[in-house]
Amino acid sequence: MDDLDYKILDLLKENSRIQISDISRSIKLSIPAVSERIRKLDGTGIIEKYTIKINREKTNCSLLAFIFVNIDKPEHISGFRSSIIKFSSVLECHHLAGEYDYMLKVALNNTKTLEDFILNKLKKIVGVQKTNTIISLSSIKEEINP
């Protein structure tokens, strides 16, 4: 990858629906050259998918929380992973080094739905031993990709 590829990625991150002609004008490269670079970025897996950023407030999911999770035994990890990816309210799940095994980023309607998620979904997964929840008051910066 070179500087032009990074510029293309930056433009696509800003607006995944941007026209190739607009990218071409912005980076001063021909449309066929931009198309070929995007095809290569797709083909090599650098671009995994094109997506959108949803305004959580306008979709009634304004509560953002981070839930740290400990799993009691290594043999329960696979089941936890299989279960957690099925919940649409879980935006991210990260395996951690340190005091906790996993960190979840969840978006929900309010504290009542957060409580329901923790008690009736998360803690019902076999192996979930301990959780610690932190509620975000506001988001200063949120990026999809670096």
VMD Tcl script that builds the backbone (N, CA, C; Angstrom):
set m [mol new atoms 438]
animate dup $m
set s [atomselect $m all]
$s set {name element resname resid chain x y z} {
  {N N MET 1 A 0.837 -1.192 0.000}
  {CA C MET 1 A 0.000 0.000 0.000}
  {C C MET 1 A 0.870 1.238 0.000}
  {N N ASP 2 A 0.397 2.238 -0.714}
  {CA C ASP 2 A 1.123 3.505 -0.744}
  {C C ASP 2 A 0.194 4.624 -0.270}
  {N N ASP 3 A 0.679 5.862 -0.352}
  {CA C ASP 3 A -0.095 7.007 0.133}
  {C C ASP 3 A -1.443 7.145 -0.565}
  {N N LEU 4 A -1.491 6.844 -1.865}
  {CA C LEU 4 A -2.758 6.952 -2.592}
  {C C LEU 4 A -3.780 5.935 -2.071}
  {N N ASP 5 A -3.322 4.734 -1.773}
  {CA C ASP 5 A -4.234 3.736 -1.212}
  {C C ASP 5 A -4.790 4.204 0.134}
  {N N TYR 6 A -3.944 4.788 0.969}
  {CA C TYR 6 A -4.409 5.294 2.261}
  {C C TYR 6 A -5.396 6.448 2.081}
  {N N LYS 7 A -5.164 7.286 1.092}
  {CA C LYS 7 A -6.102 8.387 0.817}
  {C C LYS 7 A -7.445 7.836 0.358}
  {N N ILE 8 A -7.415 6.808 -0.496}
  {CA C ILE 8 A -8.660 6.162 -0.940}
  {C C ILE 8 A -9.399 5.591 0.261}
  {N N LEU 9 A -8.685 4.893 1.141}
  {CA C LEU 9 A -9.310 4.319 2.333}
  {C C LEU 9 A -9.922 5.395 3.224}
  {N N ASP 10 A -9.212 6.510 3.394}
  {CA C ASP 10 A -9.748 7.605 4.206}
  {C C ASP 10 A -11.053 8.141 3.621}
  {N N LEU 11 A -11.103 8.298 2.302}
  {CA C LEU 11 A -12.317 8.788 1.655}
  {C C LEU 11 A -13.461 7.784 1.788}
  {N N LEU 12 A -13.158 6.509 1.650}
  {CA C LEU 12 A -14.185 5.472 1.790}
  {C C LEU 12 A -14.671 5.356 3.239}
  {N N LYS 13 A -13.769 5.556 4.210}
  {CA C LYS 13 A -14.180 5.524 5.615}
  {C C LYS 13 A -15.122 6.678 5.924}
  {N N GLU 14 A -14.863 7.816 5.309}
  {CA C GLU 14 A -15.703 8.994 5.522}
  {C C GLU 14 A -17.086 8.796 4.891}
  {N N ASN 15 A -17.117 8.156 3.719}
  {CA C ASN 15 A -18.371 7.933 3.002}
  {C C ASN 15 A -18.201 6.712 2.108}
  {N N SER 16 A -18.710 5.572 2.553}
  {CA C SER 16 A -18.528 4.341 1.781}
  {C C SER 16 A -19.303 4.346 0.466}
  {N N ARG 17 A -20.161 5.333 0.270}
  {CA C ARG 17 A -20.934 5.439 -0.965}
  {C C ARG 17 A -20.363 6.480 -1.919}
  {N N ILE 18 A -19.186 6.984 -1.631}
  {CA C ILE 18 A -18.576 8.007 -2.474}
  {C C ILE 18 A -18.385 7.462 -3.897}
  {N N GLN 19 A -18.598 8.301 -4.860}
  {CA C GLN 19 A -18.427 7.924 -6.260}
  {C C GLN 19 A -16.929 7.829 -6.591}
  {N N ILE 20 A -16.598 6.881 -7.440}
  {CA C ILE 20 A -15.204 6.722 -7.858}
  {C C ILE 20 A -14.704 7.994 -8.532}
  {N N SER 21 A -15.582 8.654 -9.257}
  {CA C SER 21 A -15.185 9.908 -9.918}
  {C C SER 21 A -14.803 10.972 -8.887}
  {N N ASP 22 A -15.487 10.991 -7.752}
  {CA C ASP 22 A -15.149 11.953 -6.693}
  {C C ASP 22 A -13.799 11.621 -6.063}
  {N N ILE 23 A -13.538 10.322 -5.866}
  {CA C ILE 23 A -12.227 9.902 -5.356}
  {C C ILE 23 A -11.149 10.299 -6.351}
  {N N SER 24 A -11.413 10.051 -7.617}
  {CA C SER 24 A -10.469 10.373 -8.693}
  {C C SER 24 A -10.077 11.848 -8.657}
  {N N ARG 25 A -11.084 12.713 -8.558}
  {CA C ARG 25 A -10.812 14.153 -8.501}
  {C C ARG 25 A -10.040 14.524 -7.240}
  {N N SER 26 A -10.398 13.919 -6.134}
  {CA C SER 26 A -9.782 14.273 -4.864}
  {C C SER 26 A -8.302 13.908 -4.806}
  {N N ILE 27 A -7.944 12.752 -5.331}
  {CA C ILE 27 A -6.542 12.318 -5.239}
  {C C ILE 27 A -5.775 12.497 -6.549}
  {N N LYS 28 A -6.479 13.081 -7.539}
  {CA C LYS 28 A -5.841 13.394 -8.829}
  {C C LYS 28 A -5.262 12.141 -9.505}
  {N N LEU 29 A -6.133 11.145 -9.645}
  {CA C LEU 29 A -5.779 9.885 -10.291}
  {C C LEU 29 A -6.944 9.507 -11.202}
  {N N SER 30 A -6.680 8.867 -12.313}
  {CA C SER 30 A -7.743 8.533 -13.265}
  {C C SER 30 A -8.763 7.584 -12.649}
  {N N ILE 31 A -9.973 7.621 -13.180}
  {CA C ILE 31 A -11.046 6.744 -12.697}
  {C C ILE 31 A -10.663 5.270 -12.829}
  {N N PRO 32 A -10.117 4.823 -13.989}
  {CA C PRO 32 A -9.712 3.414 -14.074}
  {C C PRO 32 A -8.634 3.036 -13.045}
  {N N ALA 33 A -7.711 3.949 -12.769}
  {CA C ALA 33 A -6.659 3.666 -11.795}
  {C C ALA 33 A -7.241 3.543 -10.381}
  {N N VAL 34 A -8.191 4.416 -10.053}
  {CA C VAL 34 A -8.847 4.351 -8.743}
  {C C VAL 34 A -9.643 3.056 -8.635}
  {N N SER 35 A -10.373 2.717 -9.686}
  {CA C SER 35 A -11.163 1.474 -9.686}
  {C C SER 35 A -10.277 0.263 -9.467}
  {N N GLU 36 A -9.131 0.232 -10.135}
  {CA C GLU 36 A -8.202 -0.892 -9.996}
  {C C GLU 36 A -7.637 -0.964 -8.576}
  {N N ARG 37 A -7.299 0.177 -8.000}
  {CA C ARG 37 A -6.788 0.185 -6.629}
  {C C ARG 37 A -7.840 -0.311 -5.643}
  {N N ILE 38 A -9.084 0.115 -5.809}
  {CA C ILE 38 A -10.159 -0.341 -4.924}
  {C C ILE 38 A -10.378 -1.836 -5.102}
  {N N ARG 39 A -10.340 -2.325 -6.347}
  {CA C ARG 39 A -10.494 -3.751 -6.606}
  {C C ARG 39 A -9.403 -4.543 -5.884}
  {N N LYS 40 A -8.162 -4.043 -5.923}
  {CA C LYS 40 A -7.059 -4.718 -5.234}
  {C C LYS 40 A -7.226 -4.655 -3.710}
  {N N LEU 41 A -7.678 -3.522 -3.190}
  {CA C LEU 41 A -7.914 -3.397 -1.749}
  {C C LEU 41 A -9.009 -4.372 -1.300}
  {N N ASP 42 A -10.021 -4.541 -2.140}
  {CA C ASP 42 A -11.071 -5.530 -1.861}
  {C C ASP 42 A -10.512 -6.943 -1.951}
  {N N GLY 43 A -9.800 -7.221 -3.019}
  {CA C GLY 43 A -9.309 -8.567 -3.296}
  {C C GLY 43 A -8.296 -9.083 -2.287}
  {N N THR 44 A -7.507 -8.199 -1.737}
  {CA C THR 44 A -6.498 -8.611 -0.758}
  {C C THR 44 A -7.048 -8.666 0.662}
  {N N GLY 45 A -8.300 -8.261 0.829}
  {CA C GLY 45 A -8.915 -8.304 2.154}
  {C C GLY 45 A -8.625 -7.091 3.018}
  {N N ILE 46 A -7.942 -6.098 2.472}
  {CA C ILE 46 A -7.708 -4.872 3.249}
  {C C ILE 46 A -9.049 -4.205 3.536}
  {N N ILE 47 A -9.908 -4.156 2.525}
  {CA C ILE 47 A -11.287 -3.718 2.741}
  {C C ILE 47 A -12.090 -4.985 3.001}
  {N N GLU 48 A -12.631 -5.102 4.202}
  {CA C GLU 48 A -13.403 -6.287 4.556}
  {C C GLU 48 A -14.867 -6.146 4.182}
  {N N LYS 49 A -15.431 -4.941 4.372}
  {CA C LYS 49 A -16.806 -4.692 3.980}
  {C C LYS 49 A -17.071 -3.191 3.980}
  {N N TYR 50 A -18.121 -2.822 3.285}
  {CA C TYR 50 A -18.576 -1.440 3.266}
  {C C TYR 50 A -19.757 -1.363 4.216}
  {N N THR 51 A -19.789 -0.322 5.030}
  {CA C THR 51 A -20.819 -0.266 6.057}
  {C C THR 51 A -21.287 1.169 6.258}
  {N N ILE 52 A -22.190 1.344 7.207}
  {CA C ILE 52 A -22.703 2.659 7.557}
  {C C ILE 52 A -22.526 2.868 9.053}
  {N N LYS 53 A -22.579 4.103 9.477}
  {CA C LYS 53 A -22.562 4.426 10.900}
  {C C LYS 53 A -23.945 4.933 11.255}
  {N N ILE 54 A -24.577 4.271 12.182}
  {CA C ILE 54 A -25.941 4.598 12.570}
  {C C ILE 54 A -25.926 5.523 13.782}
  {N N ASN 55 A -26.767 6.522 13.756}
  {CA C ASN 55 A -26.913 7.432 14.886}
  {C C ASN 55 A -27.724 6.707 15.962}
  {N N ARG 56 A -27.059 6.292 17.023}
  {CA C ARG 56 A -27.721 5.525 18.082}
  {C C ARG 56 A -28.868 6.294 18.727}
  {N N GLU 57 A -28.694 7.582 18.910}
  {CA C GLU 57 A -29.727 8.406 19.561}
  {C C GLU 57 A -31.034 8.358 18.775}
  {N N LYS 58 A -30.925 8.424 17.451}
  {CA C LYS 58 A -32.118 8.466 16.606}
  {C C LYS 58 A -32.759 7.093 16.427}
  {N N THR 59 A -32.058 6.041 16.822}
  {CA C THR 59 A -32.623 4.695 16.729}
  {C C THR 59 A -32.974 4.138 18.104}
  {N N ASN 60 A -33.040 5.022 19.079}
  {CA C ASN 60 A -33.438 4.656 20.440}
  {C C ASN 60 A -32.470 3.664 21.096}
  {N N CYS 61 A -31.200 3.786 20.773}
  {CA C CYS 61 A -30.161 2.979 21.431}
  {C C CYS 61 A -29.082 3.915 21.953}
  {N N SER 62 A -29.501 4.888 22.736}
  {CA C SER 62 A -28.579 5.936 23.163}
  {C C SER 62 A -27.692 5.547 24.340}
  {N N LEU 63 A -28.017 4.452 25.029}
  {CA C LEU 63 A -27.187 4.022 26.146}
  {C C LEU 63 A -26.040 3.171 25.627}
  {N N LEU 64 A -24.833 3.631 25.853}
  {CA C LEU 64 A -23.639 2.896 25.462}
  {C C LEU 64 A -22.938 2.440 26.728}
  {N N ALA 65 A -22.632 1.148 26.786}
  {CA C ALA 65 A -21.976 0.602 27.978}
  {C C ALA 65 A -20.855 -0.341 27.563}
  {N N PHE 66 A -19.894 -0.464 28.450}
  {CA C PHE 66 A -18.799 -1.407 28.280}
  {C C PHE 66 A -18.916 -2.415 29.405}
  {N N ILE 67 A -18.968 -3.666 29.040}
  {CA C ILE 67 A -19.133 -4.724 30.039}
  {C C ILE 67 A -17.901 -5.623 29.998}
  {N N PHE 68 A -17.227 -5.691 31.121}
  {CA C PHE 68 A -16.065 -6.569 31.248}
  {C C PHE 68 A -16.553 -7.910 31.782}
  {N N VAL 69 A -16.046 -9.000 31.205}
  {CA C VAL 69 A -16.553 -10.335 31.513}
  {C C VAL 69 A -15.405 -11.274 31.848}
  {N N ASN 70 A -15.592 -12.079 32.881}
  {CA C ASN 70 A -14.671 -13.177 33.195}
  {C C ASN 70 A -15.382 -14.494 32.935}
  {N N ILE 71 A -14.665 -15.409 32.318}
  {CA C ILE 71 A -15.161 -16.753 32.050}
  {C C ILE 71 A -14.484 -17.685 33.049}
  {N N ASP 72 A -15.262 -18.596 33.654}
  {CA C ASP 72 A -14.726 -19.422 34.737}
  {C C ASP 72 A -13.732 -20.488 34.289}
  {N N LYS 73 A -13.965 -21.124 33.126}
  {CA C LYS 73 A -13.087 -22.205 32.678}
  {C C LYS 73 A -12.806 -22.063 31.185}
  {N N PRO 74 A -11.607 -22.408 30.766}
  {CA C PRO 74 A -11.263 -22.311 29.337}
  {C C PRO 74 A -12.225 -23.080 28.426}
  {N N GLU 75 A -12.780 -24.178 28.906}
  {CA C GLU 75 A -13.680 -24.965 28.062}
  {C C GLU 75 A -15.011 -24.261 27.783}
  {N N HIS 76 A -15.296 -23.158 28.489}
  {CA C HIS 76 A -16.523 -22.395 28.252}
  {C C HIS 76 A -16.325 -21.239 27.269}
  {N N ILE 77 A -15.098 -20.989 26.876}
  {CA C ILE 77 A -14.808 -19.854 25.992}
  {C C ILE 77 A -15.512 -19.988 24.650}
  {N N SER 78 A -15.446 -21.139 24.040}
  {CA C SER 78 A -16.060 -21.343 22.722}
  {C C SER 78 A -17.563 -21.090 22.766}
  {N N GLY 79 A -18.224 -21.601 23.773}
  {CA C GLY 79 A -19.656 -21.381 23.916}
  {C C GLY 79 A -19.997 -19.919 24.142}
  {N N PHE 80 A -19.166 -19.239 24.940}
  {CA C PHE 80 A -19.368 -17.809 25.175}
  {C C PHE 80 A -19.269 -17.048 23.862}
  {N N ARG 81 A -18.223 -17.329 23.102}
  {CA C ARG 81 A -18.020 -16.632 21.830}
  {C C ARG 81 A -19.174 -16.883 20.866}
  {N N SER 82 A -19.617 -18.110 20.789}
  {CA C SER 82 A -20.736 -18.447 19.899}
  {C C SER 82 A -22.015 -17.728 20.314}
  {N N SER 83 A -22.234 -17.614 21.598}
  {CA C SER 83 A -23.448 -16.968 22.103}
  {C C SER 83 A -23.406 -15.457 21.926}
  {N N ILE 84 A -22.286 -14.850 22.247}
  {CA C ILE 84 A -22.217 -13.387 22.318}
  {C C ILE 84 A -22.376 -12.739 20.946}
  {N N ILE 85 A -21.907 -13.400 19.901}
  {CA C ILE 85 A -22.005 -12.794 18.565}
  {C C ILE 85 A -23.437 -12.767 18.039}
  {N N LYS 86 A -24.342 -13.465 18.687}
  {CA C LYS 86 A -25.742 -13.504 18.251}
  {C C LYS 86 A -26.556 -12.306 18.740}
  {N N PHE 87 A -26.049 -11.560 19.718}
  {CA C PHE 87 A -26.803 -10.440 20.279}
  {C C PHE 87 A -26.560 -9.171 19.466}
  {N N SER 88 A -27.621 -8.622 18.894}
  {CA C SER 88 A -27.477 -7.419 18.075}
  {C C SER 88 A -27.058 -6.204 18.899}
  {N N SER 89 A -27.347 -6.200 20.175}
  {CA C SER 89 A -26.954 -5.065 21.019}
  {C C SER 89 A -25.453 -5.047 21.300}
  {N N VAL 90 A -24.768 -6.154 21.062}
  {CA C VAL 90 A -23.314 -6.199 21.243}
  {C C VAL 90 A -22.661 -5.678 19.974}
  {N N LEU 91 A -22.075 -4.499 20.066}
  {CA C LEU 91 A -21.427 -3.878 18.916}
  {C C LEU 91 A -20.027 -4.431 18.703}
  {N N GLU 92 A -19.339 -4.715 19.803}
  {CA C GLU 92 A -17.970 -5.210 19.740}
  {C C GLU 92 A -17.740 -6.192 20.878}
  {N N CYS 93 A -16.846 -7.144 20.641}
  {CA C CYS 93 A -16.420 -8.079 21.679}
  {C C CYS 93 A -14.919 -8.269 21.507}
  {N N HIS 94 A -14.165 -7.970 22.559}
  {CA C HIS 94 A -12.707 -8.040 22.503}
  {C C HIS 94 A -12.181 -9.002 23.551}
  {N N HIS 95 A -11.275 -9.882 23.154}
  {CA C HIS 95 A -10.576 -10.774 24.077}
  {C C HIS 95 A -9.431 -9.961 24.675}
  {N N LEU 96 A -9.277 -9.990 25.978}
  {CA C LEU 96 A -8.334 -9.108 26.665}
  {C C LEU 96 A -7.221 -9.864 27.371}
  {N N ALA 97 A -6.141 -9.159 27.600}
  {CA C ALA 97 A -5.101 -9.588 28.526}
  {C C ALA 97 A -5.301 -8.737 29.777}
  {N N GLY 98 A -5.192 -9.339 30.931}
  {CA C GLY 98 A -5.364 -8.564 32.155}
  {C C GLY 98 A -6.408 -9.168 33.063}
  {N N GLU 99 A -7.027 -8.334 33.859}
  {CA C GLU 99 A -7.962 -8.783 34.893}
  {C C GLU 99 A -9.213 -9.455 34.329}
  {N N TYR 100 A -9.687 -8.978 33.194}
  {CA C TYR 100 A -10.901 -9.543 32.596}
  {C C TYR 100 A -10.562 -10.281 31.312}
  {N N ASP 101 A -11.428 -11.221 30.963}
  {CA C ASP 101 A -11.217 -12.024 29.750}
  {C C ASP 101 A -11.748 -11.337 28.491}
  {N N TYR 102 A -12.902 -10.674 28.615}
  {CA C TYR 102 A -13.544 -10.045 27.457}
  {C C TYR 102 A -14.082 -8.681 27.819}
  {N N MET 103 A -14.179 -7.825 26.801}
  {CA C MET 103 A -14.846 -6.537 26.952}
  {C C MET 103 A -15.874 -6.436 25.842}
  {N N LEU 104 A -17.105 -6.129 26.235}
  {CA C LEU 104 A -18.187 -5.945 25.279}
  {C C LEU 104 A -18.541 -4.466 25.199}
  {N N LYS 105 A -18.800 -4.005 24.010}
  {CA C LYS 105 A -19.357 -2.673 23.816}
  {C C LYS 105 A -20.793 -2.901 23.378}
  {N N VAL 106 A -21.741 -2.415 24.180}
  {CA C VAL 106 A -23.152 -2.657 23.890}
  {C C VAL 106 A -23.914 -1.341 23.783}
  {N N ALA 107 A -24.904 -1.331 22.904}
  {CA C ALA 107 A -25.788 -0.176 22.742}
  {C C ALA 107 A -27.215 -0.645 22.998}
  {N N LEU 108 A -27.869 0.031 23.933}
  {CA C LEU 108 A -29.220 -0.360 24.338}
  {C C LEU 108 A -30.085 0.879 24.528}
  {N N ASN 109 A -31.386 0.648 24.765}
  {CA C ASN 109 A -32.332 1.758 24.901}
  {C C ASN 109 A -32.129 2.550 26.191}
  {N N ASN 110 A -31.965 1.828 27.302}
  {CA C ASN 110 A -31.924 2.495 28.601}
  {C C ASN 110 A -31.362 1.534 29.642}
  {N N THR 111 A -31.315 1.975 30.881}
  {CA C THR 111 A -30.739 1.125 31.930}
  {C C THR 111 A -31.584 -0.121 32.191}
  {N N LYS 112 A -32.876 -0.034 31.959}
  {CA C LYS 112 A -33.742 -1.218 32.140}
  {C C LYS 112 A -33.374 -2.309 31.131}
  {N N THR 113 A -33.153 -1.936 29.874}
  {CA C THR 113 A -32.771 -2.948 28.880}
  {C C THR 113 A -31.346 -3.429 29.119}
  {N N LEU 114 A -30.487 -2.571 29.665}
  {CA C LEU 114 A -29.139 -3.000 30.034}
  {C C LEU 114 A -29.219 -4.046 31.140}
  {N N GLU 115 A -30.030 -3.770 32.151}
  {CA C GLU 115 A -30.210 -4.722 33.247}
  {C C GLU 115 A -30.730 -6.060 32.720}
  {N N ASP 116 A -31.718 -6.002 31.837}
  {CA C ASP 116 A -32.276 -7.219 31.250}
  {C C ASP 116 A -31.220 -7.989 30.466}
  {N N PHE 117 A -30.411 -7.267 29.683}
  {CA C PHE 117 A -29.354 -7.917 28.922}
  {C C PHE 117 A -28.368 -8.631 29.848}
  {N N ILE 118 A -27.930 -7.944 30.887}
  {CA C ILE 118 A -26.936 -8.527 31.802}
  {C C ILE 118 A -27.517 -9.733 32.545}
  {N N LEU 119 A -28.694 -9.555 33.113}
  {CA C LEU 119 A -29.261 -10.618 33.954}
  {C C LEU 119 A -29.845 -11.795 33.167}
  {N N ASN 120 A -30.514 -11.506 32.072}
  {CA C ASN 120 A -31.265 -12.548 31.370}
  {C C ASN 120 A -30.612 -13.076 30.100}
  {N N LYS 121 A -29.530 -12.454 29.699}
  {CA C LYS 121 A -28.830 -12.942 28.512}
  {C C LYS 121 A -27.375 -13.255 28.837}
  {N N LEU 122 A -26.621 -12.219 29.197}
  {CA C LEU 122 A -25.188 -12.382 29.411}
  {C C LEU 122 A -24.882 -13.379 30.529}
  {N N LYS 123 A -25.497 -13.190 31.684}
  {CA C LYS 123 A -25.190 -14.060 32.827}
  {C C LYS 123 A -25.804 -15.449 32.703}
  {N N LYS 124 A -26.617 -15.671 31.686}
  {CA C LYS 124 A -27.179 -17.003 31.437}
  {C C LYS 124 A -26.259 -17.836 30.540}
  {N N ILE 125 A -25.232 -17.201 29.966}
  {CA C ILE 125 A -24.276 -17.934 29.143}
  {C C ILE 125 A -23.398 -18.776 30.065}
  {N N VAL 126 A -23.307 -20.046 29.767}
  {CA C VAL 126 A -22.517 -20.966 30.595}
  {C C VAL 126 A -21.072 -20.484 30.663}
  {N N GLY 127 A -20.563 -20.355 31.870}
  {CA C GLY 127 A -19.176 -19.973 32.076}
  {C C GLY 127 A -18.977 -18.526 32.473}
  {N N VAL 128 A -19.985 -17.678 32.277}
  {CA C VAL 128 A -19.835 -16.274 32.668}
  {C C VAL 128 A -19.831 -16.234 34.193}
  {N N GLN 129 A -18.684 -15.854 34.723}
  {CA C GLN 129 A -18.473 -15.895 36.171}
  {C C GLN 129 A -18.676 -14.532 36.814}
  {N N LYS 130 A -18.196 -13.488 36.141}
  {CA C LYS 130 A -18.189 -12.162 36.747}
  {C C LYS 130 A -18.299 -11.126 35.640}
  {N N THR 131 A -19.038 -10.038 35.924}
  {CA C THR 131 A -19.114 -8.925 34.983}
  {C C THR 131 A -18.892 -7.619 35.724}
  {N N ASN 132 A -18.465 -6.618 34.989}
  {CA C ASN 132 A -18.306 -5.269 35.518}
  {C C ASN 132 A -18.748 -4.324 34.411}
  {N N THR 133 A -19.738 -3.496 34.690}
  {CA C THR 133 A -20.330 -2.643 33.664}
  {C C THR 133 A -19.988 -1.185 33.903}
  {N N ILE 134 A -19.609 -0.522 32.825}
  {CA C ILE 134 A -19.314 0.908 32.860}
  {C C ILE 134 A -20.184 1.577 31.808}
  {N N ILE 135 A -20.917 2.602 32.201}
  {CA C ILE 135 A -21.800 3.313 31.276}
  {C C ILE 135 A -21.088 4.556 30.760}
  {N N SER 136 A -21.134 4.725 29.455}
  {CA C SER 136 A -20.531 5.890 28.818}
  {C C SER 136 A -21.481 7.076 28.930}
  {N N LEU 137 A -20.967 8.217 29.401}
  {CA C LEU 137 A -21.787 9.427 29.501}
  {C C LEU 137 A -21.891 10.141 28.161}
  {N N SER 138 A -20.791 10.129 27.398}
  {CA C SER 138 A -20.803 10.706 26.053}
  {C C SER 138 A -19.611 10.150 25.279}
  {N N SER 139 A -19.692 10.252 23.973}
  {CA C SER 139 A -18.612 9.769 23.108}
  {C C SER 139 A -17.975 10.959 22.417}
  {N N ILE 140 A -16.725 11.184 22.705}
  {CA C ILE 140 A -16.003 12.298 22.130}
  {C C ILE 140 A -15.526 11.943 20.723}
  {N N LYS 141 A -15.089 10.699 20.547}
  {CA C LYS 141 A -14.619 10.225 19.245}
  {C C LYS 141 A -14.935 8.747 19.110}
  {N N GLU 142 A -15.519 8.391 17.968}
  {CA C GLU 142 A -15.821 7.006 17.652}
  {C C GLU 142 A -15.497 6.791 16.200}
  {N N GLU 143 A -14.565 5.933 15.938}
  {CA C GLU 143 A -14.161 5.616 14.570}
  {C C GLU 143 A -14.473 4.161 14.288}
  {N N ILE 144 A -14.822 3.870 13.055}
  {CA C ILE 144 A -15.051 2.491 12.664}
  {C C ILE 144 A -13.719 1.783 12.498}
  {N N ASN 145 A -12.763 2.421 11.841}
  {CA C ASN 145 A -11.435 1.863 11.604}
  {C C ASN 145 A -10.374 2.947 11.772}
  {N N PRO 146 A -9.160 2.518 12.111}
  {CA C PRO 146 A -8.078 3.519 12.232}
  {C C PRO 146 A -7.698 4.099 10.894}
}
mol reanalyze $m
mol bondsrecalc $m
mol representation Tube
mol addrep $m
